[in-house]
Amino acid sequence: MASSTDSSTGVDDEVRQLYERYQAAESDEERREIALEMGKLDGRRHADIYDALEDE
């Protein structure tokens, strides 16, 4: 169970970093690229959740 907590913390850190980059972005194109990265990260997070549920 600790590994899901560890991976969750890592994802939270990635989200925080992406959000900070998004806030500091100087162009719409840069914000768009960061938003795409956020979407990919969200997809990975959901996949991790579903994998954990299957293991229960």
Helices and strands as residue ranges (DSSP letters): H 2-24, H 28-55
